[in-house]
Amino acid sequence: MSLAKDEQALLLFTNRLLLDWISISIDSGSIAKSTVERLIDFSTQQVVQGAPWLQPELENFATLTKERLPPNGSANPD
């Protein structure tokens, strides 16, 4: 499957935006890192159910994403 240039740009942009938002939320204490890790695990499982042939790649991306998360923030959530 090959994506057009605008589709690639949109995919990369939305992925980056989401990861930045998650990082900021953890840093600020709005969301616990453990909650994000559980969300990543759940999302990975759901995608694997629909596309089991992608399981190794999905699990690698999930692990990499969790490793790149910042530590829990020290700010109090609102």
VMD Tcl script that draws the C-alpha trace (Angstrom):
set ca {
  {0.00 0.00 0.00}
  {1.38 3.37 -0.98}
  {0.09 6.64 0.37}
  {-0.01 9.85 -1.60}
  {2.25 12.67 -0.39}
  {-0.62 14.62 1.19}
  {-1.83 11.47 2.96}
  {1.66 10.82 4.30}
  {1.90 14.41 5.53}
  {-1.48 14.23 7.25}
  {-0.64 10.90 8.89}
  {2.72 12.14 10.17}
  {1.24 15.44 11.34}
  {-1.65 13.87 13.24}
  {0.64 11.25 14.81}
  {3.08 13.94 15.92}
  {0.30 16.15 17.25}
  {-1.15 13.29 19.28}
  {2.20 12.25 20.72}
  {3.04 15.85 21.65}
  {-0.35 16.27 23.33}
  {0.15 13.05 25.30}
  {3.64 14.13 26.39}
  {2.41 17.56 27.49}
  {-0.48 15.97 29.38}
  {1.88 13.63 31.24}
  {4.35 16.44 31.96}
  {1.61 18.66 33.35}
  {0.14 15.90 35.48}
  {-3.19 15.96 33.60}
  {-2.92 12.27 32.87}
  {-0.90 9.50 34.45}
  {1.77 7.80 32.39}
  {0.31 4.43 33.45}
  {-3.06 5.43 31.94}
  {-1.40 6.26 28.63}
  {0.50 2.96 28.70}
  {-2.75 1.06 29.25}
  {-4.35 3.00 26.38}
  {-1.43 2.09 24.10}
  {-1.76 -1.59 25.05}
  {-5.53 -1.54 24.49}
  {-5.22 0.23 21.14}
  {-2.53 -2.21 20.03}
  {-4.75 -5.17 20.88}
  {-7.69 -3.66 19.02}
  {-5.66 -3.02 15.87}
  {-4.16 -6.52 16.01}
  {-7.68 -7.97 16.11}
  {-8.47 -6.23 12.84}
  {-5.05 -6.69 11.22}
  {-3.29 -9.66 12.83}
  {-0.62 -9.75 10.09}
  {0.71 -6.46 11.51}
  {1.12 -7.73 15.07}
  {4.96 -7.71 15.26}
  {5.20 -4.18 13.85}
  {2.37 -2.90 16.04}
  {3.92 -4.37 19.18}
  {7.29 -2.83 18.28}
  {5.71 0.60 17.79}
  {3.76 0.27 21.04}
  {6.93 -0.58 22.96}
  {8.87 2.24 21.34}
  {6.11 4.75 22.07}
  {5.92 3.74 25.73}
  {9.70 3.99 26.06}
  {9.60 7.56 24.70}
  {6.94 8.81 27.10}
  {8.10 11.35 29.67}
  {8.03 10.48 33.35}
  {4.92 11.45 35.32}
  {4.63 15.18 35.83}
  {4.74 16.93 39.14}
  {1.90 19.35 38.48}
  {-1.54 18.67 39.93}
  {-4.31 17.89 37.44}
  {-7.10 20.46 37.21}
}
mol new
graphics top color blue
foreach p $ca { graphics top sphere $p radius 0.5 }
foreach p [lrange $ca 0 end-1] q [lrange $ca 1 end] { graphics top cylinder $p $q radius 0.2 }
display resetview
